[in-house]
Structures are given as structure tokens and as C-alpha cells.
Amino acid sequence: MAKRPKSAKSEARVELREAPKKVSYGDLQPAKGKLGVMIPGMGAVATTFVAGVEAVRKGIAKPIGSLTQMGTIRLGKRTEGRSPKVKEFVPLAGLDDLVFTGWDIFEDNMYDAATNAGVLDRYLLEQIKPFLSKITPRKAVFDRNYVKKIDGPNVKKGKSKMDLAEQVRDDICEFKKSSGASRLITIWCGSTESFIQPTAAHQSVKAFEKALAENDENIAPSMIYAYASLVEGVPFANGAPNLTVDIPVMHELSREHEAPICGKDFKTGQTLMKTILAPGFKARLLGVSGWYSTNILGNRDGEVLDDPGSFKTKEESKLGVLDHILQPELYPDLYKDIFHKVRINYYPPRGDNKEGWDNIDIFGWLGYPMQIKVDFLCRDSILAAPIVLDLVLFLDLAQRTSELKGIGIQEWLSFYFKSPMTAPGLYPEHDLFIQAMKLKNTLRHLRGEDLITHLGLEYYD
């Protein structure tokens, strides 16, 4: 028996059922076009990030550790069962839309740089070699006064630091045009610079531009990249503990050009563990008398940190964590006399596989002492790469969000940093779990969803 042909109405119903569901993001602008990612410092972290993105795009690997790619967000009450993927809840750029460039003092393309870094195995790198080989570094802004332990030939020359800033601006404009990107992000993955304090040159745009023209020694290379990016309206994330955008002039430029900023210092190994453990001690009101931390690592970061000036910058970033979490001024019996020591040692045989060892002396009921020892054999760049990805996508989201793009510092991204930037006079929140709640509540707020407080009394009415 012949089949009866479908009516036009039934065919329309079938097509309607099979059509992809259109997602509405409310007032949030969708991510249209390519997103250009610009990276000062194409070393271990940068190459691991870019290679990882390409490996995920090709279906070779999973984006483990990335909240934007694998994380979910609970909405409403627990009884509602609503937990979409973060990337489905807010309009993030897709991985296929990312295009890359960067600057480095060495001339190696990304494949060679990744091979030299020794983080990823050759089998993986060979599968994405054609892609990585095409990404070559632009000449870098570099100053041996700020990074003393390394040097390279691929360096910009200019009559003044303002001239160097103009060259970086030219790079930004050229990349946007050549890549076809509709939006850009700059994320610092370069070395830790020598420790400096804010000076008069950092207090306003006028003072900073005068200092650029006069080659003021207090303007570090990272600040030149930040200035060039923000003036071009490009958001900037600082993955090192450098001062960079944590100065009034950058706050001013960020707000003026609606280019969000965040930092400082990717939270990866030992400090990640501190921001997990210390909140637990405080929640249970266990005292801490001492916390001794030492690290060994052999990558370029370890070599740079072998210089006392660069180590001082890193040390300042690492030491502040416990004071802000444990609040000794509020809990003097538990934390007033804590002895906190941090050491970093350059040990070439270890490469990128950093070892962070912690000895923690705690005390409990009636003051009886106990000890905890942690030996974290981590892979520094493996932990940092998903942080870079999340920051790129979230900063791009912030710039497309009317409520966020003009406020400057994105404190809701503290989750990713050892030394989170905040509004002047406001202490940073270091507790990883509070940071995670702050981030997700910000996303809920942007979509008009109820904030999650975990009160829970409504379940027992």
C-alpha cells in the first residue's frame, strides 16, 4: 500500500521540531565574530593554552579545569533541578572563534616554543603542528632592569617608551585587521618583573604619558602593553604579580575606554592549595602557629624568580593570602602569631613540573598541637592554561555587558588570582569558595536569576 504523502502542515511541524532552539540572553550582547587573543610572553603557559584550545577544537582532548567549558551553574531552588552549563547560560565566545597572536623576546614560533617548554608531549604537538607553526611572535617590549635572568633578540627599539607603546598599538590594530577579529583581549603570560611601588608617574593619564615620553624608569614593559591595550579599548588581564594594571592610571583608562581589567598572578599550585585549606581551618576554628612553604621549579618562570627583585614581587603576592583569609585581627587567639614563610628555588631538572611542599603547624582543643604536610607535585602550565581560557572568555563577556564594561576592575574574577585586584581601600577576598560563589552569583545577577545564599529555610516551611 502506498504511503500517504505528508501535508504541508505536517512537514512544517517536523521542521519546527527539528530546528535548533534559539537562546535568549536577555540584555547581554551575543558573542558575534572572531575573538582575538593577544599574549605578551609566548612561553610555557601561553603555548600550553593555545595548543590546548586547538587540541580541544580538533577533538583530541578535553578542556579539563575550565569552568567556562565544563562547569555548571545552579539556578533557583535545589528542588528545581536547573543546572545548565556555564557556556550555555551566558553568551561566551566559542572556541572555534578564537584567533591568536603574541609577543616574545625569542623568535620561536608556537610549535617550537611549546616543544622547548617541554610541557606537552610530542605526540600531541605533532597533531597540531601546522596550526602552532603559523603563530610567530611579534617583537617584544623588554627591559633587562625588570627581568634580569633572561634575554633574547626579538625586541622592539624606540626613541622613548611612548614610541614603544605606539608600536604595540600598531601591532594591535594590524592583528585586528589581518585576523578579522571583531573583539580583542590582551592577557599577560610573561615573566614576573622586579618589585616596584607606585610612584607619581602612575597616578594619572597625564602623568603616565609624560613619563612614557621621558623614559621614566618606573614604567615597566607590562605597563606599556597595558597602556596600549586599554587606549585601544582592549581588556587586559594580568597573569603575573607585577604592578601593571593595579595603578590609578590603568583604572582611569579602563573606565574611560570601557576596557575591563583584572589581576594579579594566576592562582595555580601552592597558593591554590592554601586558599582551599585555610578556609577549612578558619571554618572549624583551628589555630595555625606556622605555615612553611617551599617550591622547586625549573621552567623559565623559575629562572626569572631566581633573581631577588622578581622573587620579591612574587613573595608579596603569595604572603598576603593567609592574612586576608584567617583575619588574625578578628581571631587573635588562633592566628595572631602565625609564622608564614615562602621560598622558591630554581631547580632545572624539574622543568615545568613544579613541586610545592607545605608544613602546617596547627592546634586544636585546649591548644594541643598537630601537623599537616602537603606535597603537591603539580604541572604549573597545565593548571594555568584553563585559567587563561576562562579569563579571556569572561573578560570578553564583561566588555559586552553594560553593567560591567565601564567599572574597570572585575573583582568577580578574583577566583583566578593569587592577589586579586579590588577597588581602592577594599580588602581582597582570597577564600576560594567565596570567590567561586562571587563569580557564579555575578553570572546569575547578569541573567536576572536569584542569587544563591544557601539559607535553605524555605525547604522547611
Secondary structure, DSSP 8 states (H G I E B T S, - for coil): -------HHHHHHHHHHHS------TTS----SEEEEEEE--SHHHHHHHHHHHHHHTTSS--TT-HHHH-B--BS-GGG-B--BHHHHS----GGGEEEEEE-SS---HHHHHHHHT-S-HHHHHHTHHHHHT---B-B---TTT--S---S-B---SSHHHHHHHHHHHHHHHHHHHTEEEEEEEE-S---------GGGS-HHHHHHHHHTT-TT--HHHHHHHHHHHTT--EEE-SSSSTTSSHHHHHHHHHTT--EEESSB--SHHHHHHHHHHHHHHTT-EEEEEEEEEEE-SHHHHHHTSHHHHHHHHHHHHHHHHHHH-TTT-HHHHTT-EEEEEEEE-GGGTT--EEEEEEEEE-GGG-EEEEEEEEE--HHHHHHHHHHHHHHHHHHHHT-TTTTTS-B-GGGGGGBSS---STT------HHHHHHHHHHHHHHHTT--------GGGG-
